[in-house]
């Protein structure tokens, strides 16, 4: 499918935009959205940008009954020179197709979807917030829409992209959060769907997150689903620990999501010659490191929060206070560098930034 085949239907009346200092995460959506359909006969077709609106699909659509869906999370940033830019969108599209493969959803043309996202942002350009720390969140997702009650891959799908101006994901911002280690519930196991970005993974995490939230924790730290011994990831982030000068993050094992920010953090640490390893790490090892005074920092990494320092980890009613519950040096440097690159304030030595205005002029109005 060629990029110029995207048709645009502009909305007649634009919404009132919220004040940027009142933005929450994921509560307000822009004037338009992108839609593309799939059928076995026509493949991906009918790419269009339309006014943001409710969907009308059959109650028997398979997504409602069997959960065949995937999604991605990305952001657009207003740079210091006035350009709107994306951060490593090709990695998100690669992961989308990886998720598609696991969920038996047809592959998408990654470059075309990036161009469609650029065009959608250009149509809703005035929704990109300007205030410090604000961004335009981008949510591409695919749902199965075949009208059929039966456990099998769907023959019909919709790919949709919606946009939302957002503030900080955590109200704490860059300040350290408290997380609780989950010992009872299991999110996923190797061979399951943990390495895919699919809604069922998040539905499985809600009960544990609800319980932890009532106790004052920002997130849950998941352990492996078999031995409940090895650290995997936080609900919305990959996790890193600085132990005796070395940064450790759980190795990808088939049940951990391969985060774009995770990959970026690892590249930056190597670029700075800070030792970083991907390996198994158990809660017993982490506890011992804390007792020995070697646990220097802990932080999460993800698109929504970028870098989220962790000031306390609670496991079996024991509180591990980390770095005096203050933001660590490495976490702060990573946050400043990543956001600096994303907003165009710092040099981009890796070629991670893609400007929205590039490649959208050929798309039909």
N, C-alpha and C positions, 0 to 999 in steps of 0.2 A: 504493500500500500504506500502510495506517495504522500508526502506531507501536504502537498497542495490540495489534496482531496478532502481536507478537513473543512467542513462548512460551519459558519458561525451564525447563530440566531441570537441577536442581542436582546436583552430584556427591555421591556417598555418603561418600567419604573425601577429605579435603583433603590437599594435599601439605605437606611440611615446607618452610618458607620459609628461604632462605639469610640469613646475617647480612648486613646492609646494607653493612658495611665490606669485604665480600668479593665484592661484585657485579661481574661482568664484563659485557660488552655482548653481549646476545643469546644467552645460554646456558641460562637458566632461564625457564620459562613458567608462567603462572598456572593456576588450576583449571578455567577455562571458556574457551570460544571461541564466536564468532558464525558462523553459516552461513546462507546464502540461495542458493537454486537458481534457474537460468534455463532455460527451454525456449521454443521458438518458439511453442508452443501456449499456455502459461500465463504467459509473461514471467517477471519476478522474483517468486518466491513461496516459501512455506514458510520464513519467517524464524524463526530459533530460536537460543537460547543453550543449549549442551550442554556436558557435561564435556569438557575438553581430551583429545583422543584421536587415534590414527592415522586417516588417511583410507583408505577402501576404494574404489578406482576401477579401472576396467578397464585392463589393460595396453595396450590399443589407444587409450586416451584421447589426444586430439590434442595435449594439452599436452606429452606426452612426446616427440612426434615432430616437432612444428612450432613449439613454443615460444610459442604464443599465450597470453600472460599479462601482467598488469600488477600493480603494487603501489604502496603509499604508505608513508611513514614519518612518524609523528606521536609526540607525547609528552603524557602527563598529569603535571601538577605538583601537589604538595601545597603549598598556599599558606601564608603565615605565619598566616592566621586559621583554618586547618584545612580550608578548602575544597579540593577537587580541581578543577583547571581545565585546559582545553585552550587551545592557542595557534593561532589562525587556522585552525580546522578546515575552514572553508568554502573556503579556498584549496587545501587538500589534496584536497577533493572535486572542485573545479573541475578540478584537474590530473588527477585520476583519470579523469574523463570525457574530458579531452583525450587522455590515453593510450588510453582505450577506443576513441575514434574512430580513432586511428592504427592500432590493432591489430584493428579490425573487431569489437570487443566491444560488446554492447548497453550503452547508457547506464544509469546508476543514478540513483535519486532521491537527490540529494545530501543534502537535509535528513533524509531517512529514515535514511540510513547514519550520519549524525552522531548521530541519536537512538539508533540501535542501538549505536554505540560508547559513548555515555554509559551506556546500560543495562548493557552488558557490564562497564564499569569499576565501576558501582555494585554489581554482583553480586560482583566481585572487589576491592572497595574496600580490603580489608585487605592487598592486595598492593602498594598504592602506597607506595613506600619513603619514609621520613621523613628519612634522613640528608642532610646538605648535599651538593648536587651530584648526587643520585640522582633518577631519574624512572621512570615506567612507560612503556616504549616500546610503541607501538601499530602493528601491522603489518596493514593491510587489503590483501588481494590477491585477484585473480580469475584462475582457471584455466579452460581449455577442457577439457571432460570428455566430449564426444561420442566414442563408440567408432567410429572411422573412420580408415582409413589412406588419406588423400588430401589434397592441398594445397588447402584451402578453409577459409573461416571455419567454426568450430564452430557447431552448433545448440544446444549445451548448455554451461552454465558453472556454476561455484560461486564465490560471493563469500564469503571467510572473513576473520575478524579474530581475531588472536591477540595476547596481551599478554605483556610481559617486563619485569620490574624490572631496571633497568640502572644501572651506574655510568658513569664517563667513557668516551667512545668511544676516545680516545687515552690511553695510559698517561701521556703527558706532561702531560695536562690542558690548562691555559691556557698552558703553557710552549711556546715555539716549536718547530716540527718542521722536519725536512729533507725536501725533495721533489726528485724527479728529473724533468727534462723528457724526454718520450718521443719519440725520433726515428724509431724503426723501425716500431712497430705503430700501427694505426689503430683507434680505437674506433667512430667513426661519421662520416658526412658529411651535409651538407645534403641533404634528401630522404630520408634514412634514418630511423632511429627514435631518434636522439639526444635529441630534445626530448620523447620519451615515457619514462615510467618503467617500463621493461620489462626482464625478466631477461636477455634476450640482450645488451643493452648491457653489462651487468656481466660476463657470461661472456666477452665479447670483450676485457675489460680485464684478465683474470686473469693472463695470461702476463706482460705488462709489469709488473704489480704484484708478481708473484712474483720476478722478476729484481731489481726495485728493492728489495724487502724484504730479499733476500739481501745487498744492498750497504748496508743500514742506513738506507734511506729509508722514511719513513712513508707516502708516497703518490707517485703519478705525476701529473705535469702534462701534460695532453694538448694537442697542437697540432691545427690543422685537418687534415683527412684528405686534402686535395688538394695544397696547397703545403707543408704541414708547416712553416708559418711563423708563423701567428697563434695566439695563446694562446686556449684554449677553457675548460677547467675541470679541476679535480682530480678524482680518482676518485670521491670521496664528497662533494665540495663545489664550489660556485662560488668564484671567486677574485677578490680585489681587490688593487690596488696603490695606495699613496700616493706620487705622484710630484710633487715640487716644490709641495706643498701641495694638490694635487688628487687625489681618489680616482678611479681608473679601473677599470672592470670590463668584460670582453668583452661586446659587445652580443649579444643573443639572435639567432641566425642560422639556426635550424632544426636545429642539431645540438647545441645547448647546452640542458641542462635548466633550466627556469624555476623556480629554487628559491624556496620560501616565505621562508626566511631571507634569501636574496639580496634579494627584494623589500622585506623589512622593514628591512634594512640601508640600502638606498637611501632609503627613506622617512625613517629616522632621520637620516641625513646631511643630507638636505634640510631637515629640521626644525631641525637645529643650524646651518644655513647653512654647512655644509662643502661646498665644491665637489665634485660627483660627476658623472661622465659615463659613459655606456655607448657603447663604440666598439670598433673593431678595435684590437688592440695586438699587435705582433710581438715575437718574442724579440730581434730586433736592436734595437728601440726600448728594450726593457727592459734589455738589456746596456749600451746607451749611457747610459741614465739611471743605472745603477749606476756606470759609469765616471766619470760627471760628478758623482757624489755627490748625485744628486737622488732616488734610490730610497729613500724614507724608511721605508716599511712594506710588508709583504705579509701577507695573511691570507686564510684560507678561511672560508666561511660555509655552514652546513648544519644540518639538524635534529639530526643525531647529535652533532656536536661544538659546535654553536652558532657560536662563533668560534674559529678555530684559527690563532694567529699562525705565520708562517713565518719561520724564522731563516736558512735557507739554501736556495737554488735552484741545482741543478747542471745545467749545459747544456754539452754537448761537452767534458766533463772540466774545465770551469771552474766554480768555486764562487762564487756571488754571496752574500756574507754581508750580511745585512740588519739594520740598526739594532743592530749589535753582538750579534746573535743574542738580542736581548731583546724582550719584548713591547712593541709600540708603544702610544703614547697613544690613538690612535683605536681600535685593536683592543680595548684594555682597556676603554675607555668603552662601546663597542658591546656587548662581552660582559657587562659589569656591568649595562647598561641592559636588554638583552634578557632576561637571566636574572632581573633584578629585576622586570620586568613579568610574566614567566612564573610566577614564584613568589609574585607579589602583594606584593613588597617595595617596588615603585615604582609611581607613577601610570601608568595606561594611557591616554594621550591619544588613541589611535587606535581604541579599542574592539576590540582584538585578542583579549582573553581571553573565553572562554566557560566558565561553571561547569558541571561535570558534573551537579550536582543539578538544574539547570534543565531541565525538559521530559521527565523520565524517569518521573514518577509515573503516567502514563496507561498505561504498558506492562504487559501482563499478567504476573503471576507464574506 
